[in-house]
Amino acid sequence: MSPPKTIPGLFKQAFDWWRFLAAFGVVPTIVVIITILRSVLTPIELAFCALGILAYWIVLVVELTPYLDAIGPRDRPRIEFMRTADGTLPGGWSIPVMVTEVWFRNAPRVPTEHSEAKSVTASVIIDRSDGGRLEFIGSWLLGGRPTNIGFADIATEVDLPPNELPAKLGIAARRPHEDDAYGMLADTIHREFQHPDYAIGRGEHRVTVTLTGIRLRRRQFNFALLNEGSRGALRLTAL
């Protein structure tokens, strides 16, 4: 399982001082020993004790986050990332449209009739390379084959049964010979998703997807969206 996508978790990946932070959590133990030996603490020692306790809890929370699903009902819905997908939509559109998608599945530890994830919605945030930010409710793509990017309908809320079929979430769309891509909103499907307020220029952009639903633990996923512009690729990569 990948490390949690939290600020401390990202620091853990990026900096060597994570081990130092973990080691700093033993400071309270040292302070207790000093107290037993001297029966008194200086203000500086008390401050180090407080910092040590804080460091210990930061390490504990970050390390245990991936295992929180083990707490609670074993049939609780559990959404997993499957893959990203991109390409040009099959026939039926007025002109070719390139899209990027994220595929998820509901994989509870013990599937039962209570394991269906109900009213699942996706919040999508795209931090563009130019410093701008787009925020919208993601579009679930319905009715297509489970092996390709095609779809027949679109919805902002879905129920996900516990099976191996992918639930496809649209992220960005672009006409092949244009520079700008656009966020895939349900309201703009009849315009090949084009809307000036949701334009995504050339460059690499950061995408954050947050899933919520009934009996569903809030999950966040991070991606990089590459838009190479006219005649180039439109590609989504998991981080």
N, C-alpha and C positions, 0 to 999 in steps of 0.2 A: 504494500500500500504506500502511496506517495505521501511525503510529509504534508502536514496541514498547511493550507494557504493562508497563514496569518502573518502579521508583521514579525512576531518572534520566530515563526517557522522559517520565514525567508531569511532572517538574520542567521538562523542556524545553518542554512545552506551556504550563506555567503561569507561568514566570518569565522576565523579560528577561535575567537574568544568565547564561543559557546561552551567549550570545555571549562574555560576559566569561570564562566558564570555558574556552571553546574558545581564546580569545586567550591565556589564562594558560598554555596548553600550549606556547607559544613561549618561555617563560622559560628552559628548559634551553639553548636556542640562544643566548640572551643571555648566560647564565652561561659557556658555552663561549667566547664572544668575550671576556668579561672575563678568563677564565683565560689565554687566549692573550696578552692585553695585559699582565696583571699577574703571571701565573704563580702566583697564590695566591688562595684564596677564604676569606672570613670565614665563621663558623658560620651567620650569618643568610643569606648567599648560598647556602650549601649547603642550608639548609632550604627556601629558595624554589625551588631546583633540584628537590628531591624533590617538593614540592607541584606544581610544573609538570609533572613526569613523570606523577604521579598524575592530574592534570586531563586531560592528553593522552590517557591510556588510557581514562578514563571516556568522553570524547567519542568515541574510536575505537570502543569496544565498542558504545555506544548507536547510533551511526550505521550500523554494519555489521550489526547484528542482523537487520534485515529481509532482508538478502541472504545469510544463512547457508544458505538452501535451495539456493543455487547451488553450494555446496560438497558434493561427494559424488555418488552415482549420480543420473543425470537421471531415472530411473524410480522414485525413492523416493516412497512415498505422501506426499501433501501435503493436509492437511485445510484447507478454506476455509469461512469463514462465508458462508452464503447469505442468510438472513433470519430474522426472528422471526415467529411466527404466534400468534394468540390467537383465541378464540371458544368457542362452546358445542359440545360433542361431538354428533354425529348420534345417531339413535335406537339403542337397545340397552342403555342404562343405566337403572337403576331410577328415577333422577330426573335432570334436566339437570345437567351438570357443565361449568363453564368451565375452560379450560386455557390455559396459555402454553407455547410450544415454541420451541426453537432448531433451525434447519435447517442442516446442514452437507453438504458434498460432498467427495469425494476427487478432487483435480485435480492429478495429477503433471505435471511439465513434459513428459515423454515417456512416455505410458502404454504399459506392456507387461504381459505375464502376471505379472510380479513386482511390479506396482504396487498390488496389493490390500493395504489396511491390515487387519492381522489382530489379533484380540483387542482391539479398541478399547474402552476404558472411559472414563467421564467422572466426574470428581470435582466435586461441586457444593458451593459454599459460599455461604450466604445470610447476609449481615450485616444484621440487621433494624434498623429505625429506632429500636427501643427499646434498642439496645446488645447484644442477644442474637445468638448465631451458631448457624446450623444447618449441619451437614456431613453429606453422604450421597453414596452412589454413585448417579449419575444413571440414569434409565430410558430406554432406547431404545425408541421406539414403532414397532412392526412391522405390516406387513400392510395398511395403509391406502392410499388413493389418493395419488399423489405431488403432488396439487394441493390437498389440504385437510388439516385437522388430525386426521382420523379415524385410528384404528388398531384392529387386531384382536388383537394380542399385545404382550408387553413383555419386554425382556431387559436385563441389566446389561452385557453384552458382545456386540459384533457384529463382523463382517467387512465392510469397506466396499470394494467394487470401484471402479475408476476410471471413473466415468460421471457423468451429469448428474442422476441421481436423488437426491433429498434424503434424508439420514439425520436423522430427527426425534428430538430429545432433549426429554423432558418436564421442565419446571421446577416449575410450581406449578399447583394445581387448586383450584377453589372452587365451592360450590353458589351459584346466583345470588342467593338471598335471605339469605345469611349473611355476616357480617363477615370471618371468618377464612378465609384460604386455607391450603393445606398443600403441603409439598414432595412431589413425585411420586416416591415410592419403589415399587419393584417389590413389596415385601411388603404394601403397603396398597392395591393396585389393587382388591381385592374389597370395599373399604369406601369407594369413591370417593376413595381416597387420604387419607382423614381419619385423623389420629393426633395426639393432643394434644402429643406431643413434637416435632412438626414443624409446629406452627401458625405462621402468618405473619399478623400483625394488619394493621390499616389503616395506610397510609403508603407511603413510597417506600423501598425496600430495595436494597442492592447485591448483585449476583449475580456470582460468579466461577466459570467453568467451565474445568477443566483436562483436556485429552484426552491419553491415552497409549495406546500400542499397539506391536506388533512392527514394526520398521523405520520407526516413526513418530516424527518429531521432536516432543517435548513442546510442546503449544500451549496458550496461556491466552487466554480471551476474557472480557470484562467487560460487564455489562448492568445496567440499572436496572429493578426490578420495582415497578410501581405497583399497589397494592391499594386501591381506593376503597371497599371494604366493600359492604354490602347495597345492591343495585340500582345499584351503580357498576361501573366498569371493572376488569378484571384484565389488565394490559398489561405487556409486556416490551419494552425499548428497548435497542439496542446502544449502548455507550459508545465 
